[in-house]
């Protein structure tokens, strides 16, 4: 049986599970957080992943999806098990059971809004982002027998077109929030293809430094791996260094900067301790040295 909790996600269980309607086929619903309004002329900074995670576990828990996905870092947080309905769709009493009408109805909120700015670069559409982690997300959702089809078409614009209620119940696959009955949203505007490949060199040509193990990160350790990590942390906007000397030596600046990276991935409290673990290291994509 597939895992109810996505293996690559931080578990942030909000409680209050409820069953889905198993007599209907499995579905996945594509959303974007759209937490800010921006334009090409006036872009806005993307909110931190940790902020949205805190929202869905706090005051926004009545609107929580299953998965919050950061397509820039490949971070995930999961609020409900796949076997439960989530609450990201409007679901009218006595209506079409939008949050439940399927063996699973897995809902994904991508951390994105049009013309968001990340590390000084502006992104107009979700598909323009690196879409990090999409392969992991797609594989997990596919394990729940959600077919690789868009019964109402793959989203290509921010526009509304409502799926008929009988089709919604009867046909499994992927649906844009903009197509779900009873809802009035127009998102997500775009979504990566099932065979999506990131931009840049082919995956076979990309070489990242494997996780060296927790004992590697000791005060005074000198290694080109640490210098390569330093560069990636700076690129990701997690520069908490106070000196540009000894970039290849593990020290307090590395701990502070890696803590910032962990927090960007959604780690909180003692989990953001500045010591690299395999989850955060893999997402940092430190170049092979």
VENNORRA-V779036 format. One record per backbone hydrogen bond with DSSP energy under -1.0 kcal/mol. NH is the residue of the N-H (numbers start at 1). CO is the residue of the C=O. Records with the same first field share a line. If there is no record, write none. Layout:
BEGIN
NH = CO  CO
END
This chain:
BEGIN
9 = 6
10 = 76
12 = 78
14 = 79
21 = 100
22 = 20
24 = 21
27 = 104
28 = 173
29 = 106
30 = 175
31 = 108
33 = 110
34 = 112
39 = 42
44 = 115
46 = 117
52 = 48
53 = 49
54 = 50
55 = 51
56 = 52
57 = 53
60 = 55
61 = 58
63 = 60
66 = 107
67 = 107
68 = 77
69 = 109
70 = 75
74 = 70
77 = 68
78 = 10
79 = 66
82 = 4
84 = 81
85 = 18
87 = 64
95 = 92
100 = 97
101 = 97
102 = 100
103 = 24
106 = 27
108 = 29
109 = 67
110 = 31
111 = 69
112 = 110
115 = 123
116 = 113  123
117 = 44
118 = 121
121 = 118
123 = 116
128 = 125
129 = 126
132 = 71
134 = 131
137 = 133
138 = 134
139 = 135
140 = 136
141 = 137
142 = 138
143 = 139
144 = 141
145 = 142
146 = 141
149 = 147
153 = 150
159 = 157
161 = 178
163 = 179
168 = 164
169 = 165
170 = 166
171 = 167
173 = 26
174 = 149
175 = 28
177 = 30
178 = 187
179 = 176
180 = 177
183 = 180
196 = 193
205 = 202
206 = 203
209 = 286
216 = 213
217 = 214
218 = 216
220 = 250
221 = 218
223 = 248
227 = 223
228 = 224
229 = 225
230 = 226
231 = 227
232 = 228
233 = 229
234 = 230
235 = 231
236 = 232
237 = 234
238 = 233
249 = 246
250 = 221
255 = 251
256 = 252
257 = 253
258 = 254
259 = 255
260 = 256
261 = 257
262 = 258
263 = 259
264 = 260
265 = 261
266 = 263
267 = 262
271 = 268
272 = 269
273 = 271
281 = 277
282 = 278
283 = 279
284 = 280
285 = 281
288 = 207
END
